Amino acid sequence: MYKNQLQELAQRSCFNLPSYTSIQEGPDHALRFKATINFNGKIFETPHYCSTLRQAAHSAAEVALNSLSHRGPSYSLVTKILMSHCRFYF
C-alpha cells in the first residue's frame, strides 16, 4: 500500500518515480533486507532489517510518506493521498 501511495504522490506532483535500492545480509537460509528510496532527491531508509525484500521496500516507503506528511503545508498532497486510501480501510 505505501509503495503505491508514494508512486501516486510522485505522479500527481510531477516528481520522478521513487528509486529503490536494497541491501541484503546473512546466510542464504536466513537473509535479511534493508531498502532505501530516493524520492525527489531525498533518501529514506528502513529503520530495521526485514525478512523479505518486499517488506523492506514497503517499510522504506512508509518511512518516506510519514516523513513527507510531517513537513508542513507544502506537502498537503501527501496528506490527501494518505487520507483517500485510509478511508477504504475503516
DOTOR-621368 format. One record per residue (C-alpha): residue in one letter; chain; z, x, y. Coordinates in pm, 1 decimal, decimal comma, padded with zeros to 6 digits. Layout:
! DOTOR-621368
> rest  kette  up  east  north
> a  A  Z  X  Y
...
END
This chain:
! DOTOR-621368
> rest  kette  up  east  north
> m  A  00000,0  00000,0  00000,0
> y  A  00091,3  00273,5  00252,7
> k  A  -00228,0  00469,4  00190,9
> n  A  -00433,2  00156,5  00260,7
> q  A  -00239,0  00084,6  00579,0
> l  A  -00287,3  00439,7  00704,0
> q  A  -00659,2  00421,7  00634,6
> e  A  -00680,5  00086,8  00813,3
> l  A  -00498,0  00234,8  01112,5
> a  A  -00746,9  00522,0  01123,8
> q  A  -01044,3  00287,3  01111,1
> r  A  -00907,7  00048,6  01374,9
> s  A  -00812,5  00335,8  01605,5
> c  A  -01136,4  00531,3  01560,8
> f  A  -00941,8  00827,9  01420,3
> n  A  -01072,2  01046,6  01140,6
> l  A  -00969,6  00923,9  00799,0
> p  A  -00649,5  01081,5  00664,5
> s  A  -00697,8  01401,4  00467,2
> y  A  -00469,5  01457,0  00166,5
> t  A  -00372,5  01784,6  00000,8
> s  A  -00131,1  01835,2  -00283,5
> i  A  00097,2  02096,4  -00434,2
> q  A  00199,2  02095,3  -00796,0
> e  A  00465,7  02294,1  -00972,2
> g  A  00635,0  02310,0  -01308,2
> p  A  00521,2  02341,3  -01668,1
> d  A  00226,7  02132,7  -01791,6
> h  A  00453,3  01885,2  -01967,3
> a  A  00669,0  01827,3  -01656,3
> l  A  00452,7  01871,0  -01346,2
> r  A  00592,1  01770,2  -01006,5
> f  A  00382,6  01695,6  -00699,1
> k  A  00412,8  01702,9  -00322,8
> a  A  00144,1  01577,1  -00086,2
> t  A  00061,8  01639,2  00276,9
> i  A  -00155,1  01430,0  00504,0
> n  A  -00347,0  01546,3  00807,6
> f  A  -00376,5  01237,7  01025,3
> n  A  -00524,5  01267,4  01371,5
> g  A  -00417,0  01631,9  01395,2
> k  A  -00061,1  01573,3  01277,7
> i  A  00074,6  01683,3  00940,1
> f  A  00304,8  01464,2  00731,8
> e  A  00462,8  01565,9  00400,4
> t  A  00651,4  01401,5  00118,1
> p  A  01025,9  01459,6  00152,1
> h  A  01065,8  01537,7  -00219,6
> y  A  00866,8  01610,6  -00533,1
> c  A  00720,3  01314,8  -00724,0
> s  A  00631,1  01276,5  -01089,2
> t  A  00267,2  01180,2  -01018,6
> l  A  00008,3  01281,6  -00762,8
> r  A  -00041,8  00915,5  -00674,4
> q  A  00328,3  00870,5  -00595,5
> a  A  00324,3  01184,9  -00382,3
> a  A  00025,9  01066,3  -00175,4
> h  A  00184,7  00722,7  -00136,8
> s  A  00513,1  00881,6  -00023,4
> a  A  00336,7  01102,6  00231,8
> a  A  00151,0  00800,7  00372,5
> e  A  00483,1  00616,3  00403,3
> v  A  00629,2  00911,9  00596,8
> a  A  00326,7  00914,2  00827,1
> l  A  00339,4  00542,0  00900,8
> n  A  00714,6  00544,6  00958,3
> s  A  00684,5  00839,0  01193,1
> l  A  00394,2  00688,8  01386,4
> s  A  00560,1  00348,2  01420,5
> h  A  00862,9  00505,9  01592,1
> r  A  00667,1  00687,7  01862,6
> g  A  00661,7  00411,2  02120,5
> p  A  00422,1  00155,2  02266,1
> s  A  00110,1  00368,3  02224,3
> y  A  00146,5  00316,3  01850,5
> s  A  00188,1  -00061,5  01866,9
> l  A  -00119,2  -00090,0  01644,0
> v  A  00082,9  00072,0  01364,9
> t  A  00346,5  -00197,8  01400,1
> k  A  00083,2  -00472,7  01397,8
> i  A  -00075,1  -00336,1  01080,5
> l  A  00260,1  -00296,6  00909,0
> m  A  00365,2  -00649,5  01003,8
> s  A  00036,8  -00805,3  00892,3
> h  A  00082,1  -00651,0  00547,0
> c  A  00454,1  -00727,2  00522,5
> r  A  00418,5  -01100,0  00574,7
> f  A  00246,7  -01129,6  00238,4
> y  A  00549,4  -00991,3  00058,6
> f  A  00816,0  -01228,7  00192,4
END
